Amino acid sequence: MVPIKQKQPVILLVDDSASNRLMLRRALHTQGYHVLEAEHGEVALDLLKSQSCDLILLDAMMPVMSGFELLRILRRRYDLTRLPIIMVTAINESDNLVEALEQGANDYITKPVDIPVVLARIRTHLLLKNIVEQNEEFISIATHDIKKPLALITDVAEVLGDELHDGKFNLADTVEMMGLIRSAAGNMQRIIYDFLDLKVVERGRIRLFPERFSLNALVRNVASLNSDYAARKAIRLELSLDDTIIPILADKARIEQVLQNLVDNAIKFSPGNCGIHMSTRSLSGEVQFDIRDEGPGFREDEVIRVFEKYPNLSNRPTAGEVSTGLGLAICRQLVGLHGGEIGVRNNPEGVGATFWFRLPVSA
């Protein structure tokens, strides 16, 4: 099983003083950041060849390669929004500081370092970086994922308009075209809702409303809601539920959203005339849900990327369905908010995969 953990922001400390790095590392660790370290610029460049980071704290004066030299090199490779760089300078280095800001430093702090100020500056620049990435992400969705169904709606509406204008109205054709419009509009709605849902969760603006409920009853309900979709692909939905599990304390609507995403994905990526098996079981202080499909499964190098946004995996929906690439990322966030774990494994028989999540009985 491969549990999925939340991604920590990665901060790179570039400073020739081991004591400075130790002080900053301890402060950053307390805030949940993952810290990389380099004692001068050349080490930092070597490190960035194999690892990515979200922000750099860069000491101005270092041997081998100064912070100003490293800044010039980095700005030829990364723009200000992609990789924020905060310079750490002595208070009497104002001339050099102006040069650094002109060459692309996002901000600066002065020595002796004030830890609360450092943490506040880091939070601000990571937030700005996140906002820029969200804007770019939405623009990408608008220009790529939404453009196709919108073009379909426009084309069908134009054909309908021409037929009505020319008096060639045909009820059967009209019903079929209205079905195409509804389907395209539904795809657009799902793309937008998935994007907004994920952003609300990622920014910590979601509220959970815990209540006691039966996971088994919720699984049965979600299976029933997807029965028509499964039947259209001649897929059997099989349940094996543990009657001994006790009601859990969680946000019922959000756990239903997780179940819906997992069941929908299993049907979407499974071939026709197969079975999808759903099961629950009781663990020590936890409950677990598994859904086993007969789809293509995943390459080993893909397993760790399954719950990322837009993971670009090799498998594709088997009946031309739309996949936003966000559903499983939403599942990861929602399960994590409940103090649970989520993961996936390829089935040992070599056919299909099993997704699972477990939740504490009292999340």
C-alpha positions as CSV (number, residue, x, y, z in Angstrom):
1,M,0.0,0.0,0.0
2,V,1.2,3.5,-0.8
3,P,-0.2,6.2,1.6
4,I,-0.2,9.7,0.2
5,K,1.2,12.4,2.4
6,Q,0.6,16.2,2.1
7,K,3.4,18.0,0.2
8,Q,5.6,20.3,2.4
9,P,6.8,23.6,1.0
10,V,10.6,23.2,0.3
11,I,12.9,26.0,1.4
12,L,16.6,26.1,0.2
13,L,19.0,27.8,2.7
14,V,22.1,29.1,1.0
15,D,24.6,30.3,3.6
16,D,28.2,29.6,4.4
17,S,27.6,29.9,8.2
18,A,26.6,26.5,9.7
19,S,25.2,28.2,12.8
20,N,23.0,30.5,10.7
21,R,21.7,27.5,8.8
22,L,21.0,25.6,12.0
23,M,19.0,28.5,13.5
24,L,16.9,29.0,10.4
25,R,16.4,25.2,9.8
26,R,15.0,24.8,13.3
27,A,12.6,27.7,12.9
28,L,11.5,26.5,9.5
29,H,10.9,22.9,10.7
30,T,8.6,24.2,13.4
31,Q,6.4,25.7,10.7
32,G,6.2,22.5,8.7
33,Y,8.7,23.4,5.9
34,H,11.1,20.9,4.4
35,V,14.6,22.4,4.4
36,L,17.5,21.9,1.9
37,E,20.9,23.4,2.7
38,A,23.9,24.6,0.7
39,E,27.1,26.3,2.0
40,H,27.7,28.4,-1.2
41,G,26.3,29.0,-4.6
42,E,27.9,26.2,-6.5
43,V,26.5,23.6,-4.1
44,A,23.1,25.2,-4.5
45,L,23.3,24.9,-8.3
46,D,24.3,21.3,-8.1
47,L,21.4,20.7,-5.6
48,L,18.8,22.3,-7.9
49,K,19.8,20.0,-10.8
50,S,18.1,17.1,-8.9
51,Q,15.7,18.7,-6.5
52,S,13.1,21.5,-6.8
53,C,12.3,24.0,-4.1
54,D,9.6,26.6,-3.5
55,L,11.7,29.5,-2.1
56,I,15.3,30.3,-1.5
57,L,16.8,32.2,1.5
58,L,20.1,33.5,0.0
59,D,23.0,34.9,2.0
60,A,24.5,37.8,0.1
61,M,28.2,37.4,1.0
62,M,29.7,33.9,0.7
63,P,33.0,32.4,-0.6
64,V,33.4,30.6,-3.9
65,M,30.2,32.2,-5.3
66,S,28.5,35.1,-3.7
67,G,24.8,35.4,-3.3
68,F,24.6,38.1,-5.9
69,E,26.4,35.9,-8.5
70,L,24.0,33.0,-7.7
71,L,21.0,35.4,-8.0
72,R,22.0,36.4,-11.5
73,I,22.4,32.8,-12.6
74,L,19.1,31.7,-11.1
75,R,17.1,34.6,-12.6
76,R,18.2,33.4,-16.1
77,R,16.6,30.1,-15.3
78,Y,13.6,31.0,-13.1
79,D,11.4,34.0,-13.1
80,L,10.3,35.9,-9.9
81,T,7.0,34.1,-9.5
82,R,8.3,30.6,-10.2
83,L,11.1,30.8,-7.6
84,P,10.9,33.5,-5.0
85,I,14.4,34.5,-3.6
86,I,14.8,36.4,-0.4
87,M,18.3,37.9,0.1
88,V,19.8,37.9,3.6
89,T,22.1,40.9,3.9
90,A,24.1,42.9,6.5
91,I,22.4,46.2,7.4
92,N,25.2,48.2,5.8
93,E,25.0,46.6,2.4
94,S,22.4,49.0,1.0
95,D,24.1,49.6,-2.3
96,N,24.4,45.9,-3.0
97,L,20.8,45.4,-1.8
98,V,19.5,47.8,-4.5
99,E,21.4,45.9,-7.1
100,A,20.0,42.6,-5.9
101,L,16.4,43.9,-6.1
102,E,17.0,45.2,-9.6
103,Q,18.4,41.9,-10.6
104,G,15.4,40.0,-9.4
105,A,15.5,39.4,-5.7
106,N,11.9,39.2,-4.5
107,D,12.6,40.6,-1.0
108,Y,15.4,41.0,1.6
109,I,15.9,40.6,5.4
110,T,18.8,42.0,7.4
111,K,21.2,40.5,9.9
112,P,20.9,39.8,12.7
113,V,18.0,37.8,11.5
114,D,14.6,38.3,13.2
115,I,13.0,34.9,13.0
116,P,9.3,36.1,13.1
117,V,10.0,38.5,10.3
118,V,11.7,35.8,8.2
119,L,8.7,33.4,8.7
120,A,6.2,36.2,7.8
121,R,8.2,37.1,4.6
122,I,8.3,33.4,3.6
123,R,4.6,33.0,4.1
124,T,3.8,36.1,2.0
125,H,6.0,35.0,-0.9
126,L,4.7,31.4,-0.9
127,L,1.2,32.8,-0.9
128,L,1.9,35.1,-3.8
129,K,3.6,32.2,-5.7
130,N,0.5,30.1,-5.0
131,I,-1.9,32.8,-6.3
132,V,0.1,33.1,-9.5
133,E,0.1,29.3,-10.0
134,Q,-3.6,29.2,-9.4
135,N,-4.2,31.9,-12.0
136,E,-2.0,30.1,-14.5
137,E,-3.8,26.8,-13.7
138,F,-7.2,28.3,-14.3
139,I,-6.1,29.9,-17.6
140,S,-4.8,26.5,-18.7
141,I,-8.1,24.9,-17.8
142,A,-10.1,27.7,-19.6
143,T,-8.0,27.5,-22.8
144,H,-7.8,23.7,-22.9
145,D,-10.3,21.7,-20.9
146,I,-13.3,24.1,-21.2
147,K,-12.7,25.1,-24.8
148,K,-13.7,21.8,-26.3
149,P,-17.1,21.3,-24.6
150,L,-17.8,25.0,-25.1
151,A,-17.1,24.7,-28.9
152,L,-19.4,21.7,-29.0
153,I,-22.2,23.6,-27.4
154,T,-21.7,26.5,-29.8
155,D,-21.7,24.2,-32.8
156,V,-24.8,22.3,-31.8
157,A,-26.7,25.4,-30.9
158,E,-25.8,26.9,-34.3
159,V,-27.0,23.7,-36.1
160,L,-30.3,23.8,-34.1
161,G,-30.7,27.5,-34.9
162,D,-30.2,26.9,-38.7
163,E,-32.7,24.0,-38.7
164,L,-35.4,26.0,-36.9
165,H,-34.8,29.0,-39.2
166,D,-35.0,26.8,-42.3
167,G,-38.1,25.0,-41.0
168,K,-36.3,21.6,-41.0
169,F,-37.2,20.8,-37.4
170,N,-36.8,17.1,-36.6
171,L,-37.8,16.0,-33.1
172,A,-35.4,13.0,-32.9
173,D,-32.5,15.1,-34.1
174,T,-33.3,17.9,-31.7
175,V,-33.5,15.5,-28.7
176,E,-30.1,14.0,-29.7
177,M,-28.5,17.5,-30.0
178,M,-30.0,18.6,-26.7
179,G,-28.4,15.6,-25.2
180,L,-25.0,16.6,-26.6
181,I,-25.5,20.1,-25.1
182,R,-26.4,18.7,-21.7
183,S,-23.4,16.3,-21.8
184,A,-21.0,19.1,-22.8
185,A,-22.4,21.5,-20.2
186,G,-22.1,18.8,-17.5
187,N,-18.4,18.2,-18.4
188,M,-17.7,21.9,-18.1
189,Q,-19.5,22.0,-14.8
190,R,-17.5,19.1,-13.4
191,I,-14.2,20.7,-14.6
192,I,-15.0,24.0,-12.9
193,Y,-16.4,22.4,-9.7
194,D,-13.4,20.1,-9.3
195,F,-11.0,23.1,-9.7
196,L,-12.9,25.2,-7.2
197,D,-13.3,22.4,-4.7
198,L,-9.6,21.7,-4.7
199,K,-8.7,25.3,-4.3
200,V,-11.0,25.7,-1.3
201,V,-9.5,22.7,0.4
202,E,-5.9,23.6,-0.5
203,R,-6.3,27.1,1.0
204,G,-7.7,25.8,4.2
205,R,-11.1,27.4,3.7
206,I,-13.2,24.3,3.9
207,R,-15.4,23.6,7.0
208,L,-16.1,20.1,8.1
209,F,-19.5,19.2,9.7
210,P,-18.9,16.0,11.6
211,E,-21.8,13.6,12.3
212,R,-22.2,9.9,13.1
213,F,-23.1,7.8,10.2
214,S,-22.7,4.3,8.7
215,L,-20.0,4.0,6.1
216,N,-21.7,0.8,4.8
217,A,-24.9,2.7,4.2
218,L,-23.0,5.5,2.4
219,V,-21.2,2.9,0.2
220,R,-24.5,1.3,-0.7
221,N,-26.0,4.7,-1.6
222,V,-23.1,5.7,-3.8
223,A,-23.1,2.3,-5.5
224,S,-26.8,2.8,-6.2
225,L,-26.3,6.3,-7.6
226,N,-23.7,4.9,-10.1
227,S,-25.6,1.7,-11.0
228,D,-27.0,3.2,-14.3
229,Y,-23.6,4.4,-15.4
230,A,-22.1,1.0,-14.6
231,A,-24.9,-0.8,-16.4
232,R,-24.3,1.2,-19.6
233,K,-20.8,-0.3,-19.7
234,A,-22.1,-3.8,-18.6
235,I,-20.0,-3.4,-15.4
236,R,-21.1,-5.3,-12.2
237,L,-20.9,-3.4,-8.9
238,E,-20.2,-5.9,-6.2
239,L,-20.3,-5.2,-2.5
240,S,-18.7,-7.0,0.4
241,L,-19.4,-4.9,3.5
242,D,-18.3,-5.7,7.1
243,D,-21.4,-5.5,9.2
244,T,-19.3,-5.2,12.4
245,I,-17.9,-1.8,11.7
246,I,-19.3,0.9,13.9
247,P,-20.6,4.4,12.8
248,I,-17.8,6.9,12.2
249,L,-17.7,10.6,13.1
250,A,-16.9,12.5,10.0
251,D,-18.3,15.0,7.4
252,K,-20.7,12.7,5.6
253,A,-21.0,14.9,2.5
254,R,-17.3,15.1,2.1
255,I,-16.8,11.3,2.5
256,E,-19.5,10.7,0.0
257,Q,-17.6,13.0,-2.4
258,V,-14.5,10.8,-1.9
259,L,-16.5,7.6,-2.5
260,Q,-18.2,9.1,-5.5
261,N,-14.9,10.1,-7.1
262,L,-13.4,6.6,-6.5
263,V,-16.4,4.7,-7.8
264,D,-16.8,7.1,-10.8
265,N,-13.1,6.6,-11.6
266,A,-13.3,2.8,-11.3
267,I,-16.2,2.7,-13.8
268,K,-14.6,5.3,-16.1
269,F,-11.3,3.5,-16.5
270,S,-12.6,-0.1,-16.5
271,P,-13.5,-2.0,-19.7
272,G,-17.0,-3.3,-20.3
273,N,-18.2,-6.7,-19.1
274,C,-16.2,-6.7,-15.9
275,G,-16.7,-6.4,-12.2
276,I,-15.8,-3.7,-9.6
277,H,-15.6,-4.9,-6.1
278,M,-16.2,-2.6,-3.1
279,S,-15.5,-3.7,0.5
280,T,-15.3,-2.3,4.0
281,R,-13.6,-3.6,7.1
282,S,-12.9,-2.7,10.7
283,L,-9.4,-2.0,11.9
284,S,-8.2,-1.0,15.4
285,G,-9.9,2.4,15.9
286,E,-10.3,2.8,12.1
287,V,-12.4,1.7,9.2
288,Q,-11.2,1.0,5.7
289,F,-12.8,1.1,2.3
290,D,-11.4,-0.7,-0.8
291,I,-12.5,-0.6,-4.4
292,R,-11.0,-3.1,-6.8
293,D,-11.3,-2.6,-10.5
294,E,-10.3,-4.6,-13.6
295,G,-8.8,-1.6,-15.5
296,P,-5.3,-1.2,-16.8
297,G,-3.7,-0.5,-13.5
298,F,-0.6,1.7,-13.3
299,R,3.1,1.5,-14.2
300,E,5.3,1.4,-11.1
301,D,6.6,4.9,-11.8
302,E,3.0,6.2,-12.0
303,V,1.8,4.9,-8.6
304,I,3.4,7.8,-6.6
305,R,1.8,10.4,-9.0
306,V,-1.8,9.1,-9.0
307,F,-3.1,11.6,-6.4
308,E,-1.3,14.6,-7.8
309,K,-3.1,17.2,-9.8
310,Y,-3.1,16.5,-13.6
311,P,-0.9,13.5,-13.2
312,N,-0.8,12.7,-17.0
313,L,-1.0,8.9,-16.5
314,S,-0.9,6.3,-19.3
315,N,-4.4,5.0,-18.7
316,R,-7.4,6.6,-20.4
317,P,-11.2,6.4,-19.9
318,T,-12.6,3.4,-21.8
319,A,-15.7,5.1,-23.4
320,G,-14.4,8.6,-24.1
321,E,-15.4,10.0,-20.8
322,V,-14.0,13.3,-19.6
323,S,-11.4,13.2,-16.8
324,T,-10.5,16.5,-15.1
325,G,-7.3,15.1,-13.5
326,L,-8.4,16.6,-10.2
327,G,-10.8,14.1,-8.6
328,L,-8.1,12.0,-6.9
329,A,-6.2,15.1,-5.7
330,I,-9.5,16.2,-4.0
331,C,-9.9,12.8,-2.4
332,R,-6.4,13.0,-0.9
333,Q,-7.1,16.4,0.6
334,L,-10.5,15.5,2.0
335,V,-9.2,12.2,3.5
336,G,-6.2,14.0,5.0
337,L,-8.5,16.6,6.6
338,H,-10.2,13.8,8.5
339,G,-6.9,12.5,9.8
340,G,-7.0,9.5,7.4
341,E,-4.8,8.0,4.7
342,I,-5.5,7.2,1.1
343,G,-3.5,5.0,-1.4
344,V,-3.5,2.7,-4.3
345,R,-1.8,-0.6,-5.3
346,N,-1.8,-2.7,-8.4
347,N,-3.7,-6.0,-8.0
348,P,-1.4,-9.0,-7.6
349,E,-3.1,-10.8,-10.5
350,G,-1.7,-8.2,-12.9
351,V,-5.2,-6.8,-13.8
352,G,-6.5,-3.6,-12.4
353,A,-5.8,-1.7,-9.3
354,T,-7.3,-1.2,-5.8
355,F,-7.8,2.2,-4.3
356,W,-8.3,2.4,-0.6
357,F,-8.8,4.9,2.2
358,R,-9.0,4.5,6.0
359,L,-10.5,6.9,8.5
360,P,-10.4,7.0,12.3
361,V,-13.7,6.1,13.8
362,S,-13.7,9.5,15.4
363,A,-12.0,11.9,13.0
